[in-house]
Amino acid sequence: MNALVEVNLALILFLPWFAILGTLYWAYPRQPRDAARRVFDIGSLLLAVAAFLLAVHWAHRGADPAFGGMWRQVLATAVGYGVFLGVMLIAFLVRRRWLHRRAR
């Protein structure tokens, strides 16, 4: 397998799922939808993908090759997905609190 594809396989496989989660994050709640909210949402999504990539590359390098090449992919995918969801959860909670404060 190509080395570039091997290291980024988790991103390639999870990209459709991340697109679905990102679309849901972007679309709800529907209001308010101003420039500040758009900037926050775009920043959150970019941060989540960047954190995912960093976590995947870190886990891929850190996995013990004694357990086989597949273990590197499994560990990298699990760690990266957890990091992506963690960043999105934090962004969701921060945005929710921010929007509630603005509504008052």
C-alpha positions in Angstrom: 0.0 0.0 0.0 1.2 3.5 -0.7 2.7 5.1 2.4 0.7 8.3 2.0 -2.6 6.3 1.7 -1.6 4.1 4.6 -1.1 7.0 7.0 -4.3 8.8 5.8 -6.5 5.7 5.4 -8.6 6.6 8.5 -9.3 10.1 7.1 -10.2 8.6 3.7 -12.6 6.1 5.3 -14.2 8.5 7.8 -14.5 11.5 5.5 -18.2 10.7 4.5 -19.1 10.2 8.1 -17.4 13.4 9.1 -19.2 15.2 6.3 -22.5 14.0 7.8 -21.6 15.0 11.4 -20.3 18.3 10.2 -23.5 19.0 8.2 -25.6 18.2 11.2 -23.5 20.4 13.5 -23.7 23.2 11.0 -27.4 23.0 10.4 -28.7 22.8 14.0 -29.9 24.9 15.6 -31.2 26.8 12.7 -31.2 30.3 14.3 -29.4 32.5 15.0 -27.3 32.3 11.9 -25.0 35.3 11.8 -21.4 35.9 10.8 -20.0 35.2 14.3 -21.8 31.9 14.4 -20.5 30.9 10.9 -17.0 31.8 11.9 -17.3 29.8 15.1 -18.7 26.8 13.3 -16.1 26.8 10.5 -13.3 27.1 13.1 -14.7 24.3 15.1 -15.0 22.0 12.1 -11.5 22.8 11.0 -10.1 22.3 14.5 -11.8 18.9 14.8 -10.3 17.7 11.4 -6.9 19.1 12.3 -7.0 17.4 15.7 -8.1 14.2 14.1 -5.2 14.2 11.7 -2.7 15.0 14.4 -4.1 12.2 16.6 -4.1 9.7 13.7 -0.5 10.4 12.8 0.6 10.3 16.4 -1.2 7.0 17.0 0.0 5.5 13.8 3.6 6.3 14.7 3.2 5.2 18.3 1.6 1.8 17.7 3.7 -1.2 18.4 4.5 -2.9 15.0 5.0 -6.2 16.8 1.2 -6.7 16.7 1.0 -6.3 12.9 0.4 -3.6 10.4 -3.4 -3.7 10.9 -3.0 -2.8 14.5 -1.5 0.6 13.5 -4.6 1.3 11.4 -7.1 0.2 14.1 -5.4 2.2 16.9 -5.0 5.3 14.7 -8.6 5.2 13.6 -10.0 4.6 17.1 -7.9 7.4 18.6 -8.6 9.8 15.8 -12.3 9.3 15.9 -12.4 9.8 19.6 -10.5 13.0 19.3 -12.8 14.2 16.5 -15.9 13.5 18.6 -14.3 15.1 21.6 -13.6 18.3 19.8 -17.0 18.4 18.3 -18.7 17.8 21.7 -16.7 20.6 23.3 -17.6 22.9 20.4 -21.2 22.0 20.6 -21.4 22.7 24.3 -19.5 26.0 24.0 -21.7 27.1 21.1 -24.9 26.1 23.0 -23.8 28.1 26.1 -22.8 31.1 23.9 -26.1 31.1 22.0 -28.1 30.9 25.2 -26.3 33.9 26.6 -26.8 35.8 23.5 -30.6 35.0 23.5 -31.0 36.6 27.0 
